[in-house]
């Protein structure tokens, strides 16, 4: 049970990291579009 919760917690953490990276890339692309 504890192992399952640990895996689920890791998956949520990884998803948050991926979402953060995607939003960061979108922001960079938006800035690039505004600059050029």
ABEGO torsion letter per residue (X at the ends): XAAAAAAAAAAAAAAAAAAAAAAAAAAAAAAAAAAX
